[in-house]
């Protein structure tokens, strides 16, 4: 191609003229053209401080990415002939220039023409809409962390809801509305399925907080804009942070709120717990539908109607990992792990979205000690539930923060580093060397190949510092490494972009009749909805169908009543406890112990402690239920509280402990196959479980002192009866003193005995005693204590324990060897004296 022809292409594209069937995606405004060219330079490394390249080198990279894009379009028969012609002509010109000496201006012209072609190619894709895009402008929080990023108390002022009317053609935007809201902060948005309403969160912020404690009265609330009259109305109120609202198929709203109560456990607060919450379409009747004991984020509705969201799951586990994806039905039933609950790298996954026309989800692999940002990924649940096998990196130029590349803050270049991978073996992409810590966030998928995302050349900063106000712009991205700027404000970040148009409505799942789970009445409802295919290890099931009929035909007498519909109860079915992801030892499982996991009721870590375990949740034993010979169990539990299960041997010792939790809504029936069984393998069941031939078991209460949990009442009486003769102030055999005398926050006996119990002790380092993704049986608790084996077998100087005493000691060790059953200091003082206290107020 001659330089004259190449110049003609520039004139054609630069003027905004193009064939009618291939509208140009290049802005006509000279200032916007200059902004776009500067963005291309920064992306490619033209004149950058690090990893700078020549125009020739930049074009070679461009060709590889454009080739992937054109091949994709060709394979789908959607590559416009005009763009095919331009591509071939430019490649020919590129070959000519690379074959000999050429003026730098000619190489620059080729580079510009290739970029303009790429932009038109991306916008020519059938799945990329050309209509308006709505997005949020926001100054990121003054404290960069997964929790504080969404608190009104740490919000910085500035921003709003804006619209790109002609994305690609113009970088200019306009406010969606002029509602006269005071200066504040905005975050998240969702467009209704009809395309006529926009949901967002807003917090009035008159000033930048001096610190995290100065403005605790500030909170985000949900607002809604209506196209019909241009009005903006407030939907939620109160002293709670309400954000991340999403429209459900039935018109109601699911969002994240601090209304559940409680605080995070592993750092300085206050960081109030925020979980899945439901409200009517007008914002009325807001009520938590999750009873998880710590934080959740980013709900979205999958094609099949389930809600996918991020849950922080660190019950007796390392606090930095395991912010991963879960699902639930819109009424809060059927809670199940979706991806990553036993995965170290990435540290966490947020902002999951269903991909149109696909079973995959798109999400952001991000950090723990920073606001949500990192690398955009695709997750294929059909390829597994953990590790990198199900993950495709859509933006491999950005490494996973904190797990593959350290986080910086204002004082340290490597402030936060999880240490889960060998950094020497990580190939750092050129873009990551050019822009260390650069990052993506808030993806909106058009397909598996194209998506909107916010992108930052600036490095992601970790706690306790803020990130730059204007770090993010909105881009159209593809899976071939291309990204095109849609809007960047030099004064403030642009985030959470999505099309402002009608969209397909997902499946509207049935809910418990009478909405018992939502109202908290627990006074009615029919059978739980039928399970969804592939819903995971814990599934909602119905007892009114084939399983019950089959049980009756087999000679059983399935219960005619529905105990789960009694006030405040749910029903659980375990098919076979021996079907276990980590194979159980060859010992019979006699019972299941049901342990309630208590939320942290005070704002700061270990203030006060409930035991030696660092940042531990509280616990108490609700009771036990029998396991049948075939490994099945069928029982009722209180609804609306977080619970975990332990598989017990004949002595009441935990063979395996659930280091997670679940909960049931009133009237819900949950079923699981076994002890963390492979979730994508259909259960083999030749005949109905034995447990279904009878009424569901009620919980048999645990030993005295296990509810509320109290070492002085559960363990000390056994020590006084059977151990004091040899382990006291006067005679401390083996250096072990088991007297009840207070020592600091606990007692002498507790401190010395707990040190001899293998409990889950998060040390903050990695690897540490509780950082392993999957726990082998007998790893923690009473069965991991060899000295306890000796006592039970009568090999400890003639000490003989009754079965009740064995169970008391085992229940204490298996509950992570805690001391107290409350976070209330006054009640702890009573427990230290051996007194009985009331049940915890926050459950």
PyMOL commands that set and color helices and strands:
alter all, ss='L'
color gray80, all
select helices_A, chain A and resi 3-14+30-44+55-75+81-98+104-124+148-150+152-154+258-260+381-383+423-425+430-434+513-519+546-553+563-565+690-693+711-714+716-722+733-735+748-754+782-784+786-792+803-814+825-832
alter helices_A, ss='H'
color red, helices_A
select strands_A, chain A and resi 133-138+159-164+174-175+184-191+197-204+221-226+232-234+242-247+253-257+275-279+287-288+296-301+307-312+323-328+336-339+348-354+361-366+374-379+391-393+439-445+450-456+473-478+483-487+493-499+538-540+569-574+591-598+618-626+633-638+643-648+654-657+669-672+742-743+746-747
alter strands_A, ss='S'
color yellow, strands_A
deselect
rebuild
show_as cartoon
